[in-house]
Amino acid sequence: MRLIRGRALGLLAVAALLAGLALAGCASTAYLAQSVGGHLDIVRRARPLPDWIADPTTTPALRERLQRAQRIRDWAVAELALPDNRSYRRYAVLERTVAVWNVVAAPELSLELKTSCFPVVGCVGYRGYYAREAADALAAELRAEGWEVLVYGVPAYSTLGWTEWLGGDPLLSTFIHWPEGELARLVFHELAHQIVYARDDTVFNESYATAVERLGVERWLAGQAAAAARAEYEAFDARRRDFRALLRAARDDLDAVYTDAALDDDAKRAAKAARMSQLRDEYARTKAGHWGGFSGYDRWFEQANNAALGIQAAYDELVPAFERLFEREGRDFARLHAAVRELARLPAAERHATLNRLNAGE
């Protein structure tokens, strides 16, 4: 399943952990082996963009997308102060529709994700696999232990700049033909991960990268894209905003239920079932209404559970705070990145308190 075009893009996958795993070892040799092997397979397939563009066997459609991606990449450096390195200057064809499959899990009566911890990079709320079978096997184990689980495909991931010596993170066939705005969002998001990474703080990392992607694509479309690309993006993004609003309300309601000490577990289960049913009804009405029957989120709602709601929260929760920080820094991306680096150096509690004050408009 493609969770949402552009929505699961920042998930780092296990390849983002390669440096730490290689330096300090990992409890699961098999897991390390598939992580290293999977990423190296992608690296092996990648060729520089000029080679693809000059290749007479490259189709006109692919050549145009690669040229556009090249312009987006250069513009990201000049206008968004994103890293000027080897990432997204090569292209690889994969023989699958996603780069990795992520597995996330949450308890029956909580939105708190199960975490996996690794040397150097810390703890994250997912595990990534380059083979769907391996992801499904872990999911089955977790379900047998009583966890609510979601397995979803991720079209791209970031290695946080640690694999520059291998050529950096390449553009992939899993997303190269996306609409222009979505392609730009992905590149901006993943490059933002190379600027700041706070150990053990997925919400901080993903919300920051999501804020950079939103602010960046707004500027790209306004000054660099044709009217058709702007209209295409606005139609998709309007649905995405509605989707986020539905989920945000459901998460708030369920969190209140799960943390209510006056309710026993049976009462919480009943309230949860009612709220999940309400969420699906709200989606059906939204889809049939001003979405005009758009069905791109059907699969997500069919599988909606605590794990699905929990992982979405990582991308949304602190975005308004980072957007306010951008305004405070004079809408200057270099100053935004510097301010976020300072936040990342703070203890987690102080970091989140500062962002919560920004969220409240203080």
N, C-alpha and C positions, 0 to 999 in steps of 0.2 A: 504494500500500500504506500502510495506517496501521501504522507500525512496531510500536508497542505502545501501547495506549490510555494516554496520559499519559507514555509513555516518551521520546518525542522532543520533548516539549513545550517544553523550554528552548532548543532550537536557535533561535538568534536570527534566522536567515534573513538575506537581504541587506538587508532594510528596516532592520535594526538598524545598518547601516553608512551610512545615508543622510546623516547629519550630516557624517561625515568625508569621504565621497565628494563631497558638494556643496561643502565648504569647500576641498578640496585637489585635486579632480579625480580621474580614474580612467583607467587605460590603455585600458579598453574603453568607448567611448562607448555602444555598444549595450547593454552590461551595466548601465551607469548608468541608461540610459533605461528599461529594463524594470524596474529596481528602484524608481525614482521613480514611474513610471507605475503599477506594480502596487500600491504602497502608497497612492498618492493615490486609486486606484479604491476601495480599501477604506474610506478616510476619507470619500469622497463618499457611500458607502452607509450610513454610520453615523448613527443618530439617538439622542437621549437616551433612557434607559430609561423615564422617566415618560411620554414620548410613545408609546412602544410599548405600555406597560401600559394607557394610557388609550384607545388606538386600538380601536374596536369591531370592526375586522377581525382583530385579533390573536387567535389561537386560545387557548382556555383553557389548553391544555398549554404553549404558549409563554409565556403570561402568568405562569403559575406558576413556570416556570424562570427568567424574568427577575426576578421578585420574590425568588426564592431567591438568585439571583446577586447581587442588590442587598444582601441581608442578609449574604452571605458577604463581599462587598466591604467593607461597613462594619465587620464584625467583624474583618477582617484589619488594619484600622487600629487598632482599639481593643485587640485582644488580641495581635497579632503585631508591632506597631510597624512595619507596612508603610506605604508612602507614601500620604498622603491627597491624591490629585490626581485628574485627570480620567480616568485609565485605568480601563477596565472599568466605566464608568458610561454607556456607549453600546453599541448593538448594531447589527450589520450582517449582512445576508443575502448570502452568496456563492453563486454558481451553480456550485459545485464542492464536493467533499467534503473538500478540504484548503485551507489558506491558501497554502502554497508547497510546492515540491518541492526537496529538498536533494540535492546530489550530493557523495558522499564517495569518496575513493580512497586506496588503500594499495599498497605494493609487493607483489610475489609472496611475498617472504620477510621480511616485517616487518609489525608492527601499527601503525607510525608513520604517521599520516595525512598526506596531501599537504595543505599549507596554502596559503591565499590571503591576501595581505597588502594592507591598505588604510590610507589615512591616518587618523590619530587613534585608531581602534579597534584597530589592529594586525593580527595574523595569526590566522586561524581555520581549522579543519580541515574546512570545507565551503563550498559555494557554493549559494545559494538562487535559485530561479526561480519566477516567477508563472505560467509556462506549462510544462506537462509536456513539450511538444515541445522547448523550449529546453534543459531539463534532460537529456532523452534525447540530444540532439545533443552536449552536452558529454561525457556518459558514453561515447558512441561514440568520441569523439576520445581520451579517456583510455584506453579499452580498447585502441585501436589502438596506443597508446604503451606498452602492457604493464602498465598499472595494473589492480588489482582494484577494481571500482567497485560502489557501491550507490546507487540512486536511491530515495528514500522521501518520502512525503507528510508534511507537518508541519501539524497543525491550528491552531497558534497560534505567534506569535513576539513578542519584546519589542523595542521601539525604545529601551530603556534610559532612558526618560523624556525623550528628546530631541525628541519630537514633541508635547509638551504643548500647544504653540501651535496644533497642528492638532486638538486634542481628545483626545490620548493614544491608547493602544491600546484598541480596542473588543473587547467580547465578539463572538463570531462564530457563525454558524449551523453551522460545522464541529465545534463541541464543546458547544453550549449544552444539548443534550439528553443529555449524558453522565450517568451516575449521580452522585448528589450528592457523594460523596467524591472522584470523579475531577474533577469540575468545580472543587471547592475546591482540590485539588492544583494544578491548572493555574493558577488565579488567584494562589495563594500563590507558586508557582515564578516566574512571570513578573514579579510585583511585586518579588521578591527581586533580580532582575537590575537593577532600578532603584536599588537601594541601593548595591551594590558591583559594580564591573566592573574587573578587572585586565587590562591590555593584554597580549596575546600569551599568555594563560593560560586556555584553554578548560576544562581539567580543574578548575582552581580555581573558575572562575565557575560551571560547571554543577554541580559537587559541592556547592558552597555553596547554590545555589538548590534542589537536590534535597533537601538536609538540611532547609531551611526548609519545603519542601512536606510532607515526611514528618512532621516535628514539628508543623507547623501542622494538618494534617488529623487527626492523632491527637487533638489538643485539640478541634478542631471537632466531630468525631464523638462524642467523649465527652460534650460538654456541650450540643451544639446539634442533633444529628441524632436521628431516630427509630431504633428498634431495627432496622427493616427496612433502612434505609440503612447502618447499621453492619455488619449481616450481609452485605449485598451487597458492601460494600467489602472486608471481611475475606476473602471467597471469592476475589475478584479479586486482592487483594494477596498472598495466600498463593501463588497461581500465579506472580505476578510475582517474589516472593522466590526461588522454585524456579528460575525462568528466570535470574535474576541469578547464582545459585550455579552453575548449569551453565556459564554463559558465563565466570564468573570463573575457574573451574578450567581451562577450555579456554584462556583467554588466558595464564594462568600457564604452562601446559605448552608452548604454542606459542612464547611469548617465550623460554623456556629453549632450545627447539630453534633458533630463529632467531639467538640470540646465542651459540650453542655453536661456538667456534672450531675444535673438533676435527671438525666435520661439514662435508663439502663440500655444494655446492648440491643435488646429486642426492639425497644422504642427507636433507637438510632437506626436500626436496619429498616424499620417501617418508614421512617422519615426520609431515609436515603432513597428507598425505592420510589417513593412519591415524587421526590425532587428530580430524580433521573428521568422518570416518566414525563414530568413537566418539561424538562429540558428538551426531550425528543419532540414533544408536542410543539414547543416554541420554535424549534428548528423547522418542523413541517410547515407551520404557518408562515415563517419567514421565507422559506424556499418557494412556497406556492404564491406568495405575495409579490413584493417588489423585486425578488430575485428572478422571477419569471420561470420558475421550475429548475433553476441551476442545481445540478446534482453532485457537484464536485466534493461535497462534504459528507455524502451519504455513508461511505465506508467508515468514516471517523465516528459518526453517531451510532452506527451499528455496534461498534466496539467500545463505546464510551464507558469508562470506569474510573476509579480513583487514580490509577496509573496515568491514564490519558489526560485527566484534568491536572494532575500534579506536574507533568512534564510541560504542559502548555504554560503553566504559571511561571516557569523559569524565564520565559521569553517576554512576559508582559509586565510583571509585577513592578519593576523599578524603572521602566521606560520613561514615564512622565517626569521622574526626578532627573534623569539624564537630559531630557529635553529642556527642562528648566535650567539645568546647569549650562547647557549650550547657550541659552539666552543670556544668562549671567556673564558668560565669557565673551559676550559681544558677537555671538554667532560665528566665532572663529574656531575652526576645527583643531588647529594646532594647540590653542589654549584649552579647548575641551579635553584633548588627549592628555595634556600635562596635568590638568585638574584631576582626571580620573586616575592617573598614575599615583598622584598623592593620596587619593582615597584608598587605592589598593594597598598602600603601605600601612594604613591604619589597622588596628585590631578589628575583627569582623563586627563586633557589637557597635563600636564607634562608627565604623564605615556605614552600617545600615541605619544607625540613628541619624547621621548626617543626611543620608539620602531620603529618609522618611520626613525630615524637616523640609527638605526641598519639595517632596511630594505634597506637603501640606501648604506650600507656598511661603514658607518662612525664609 
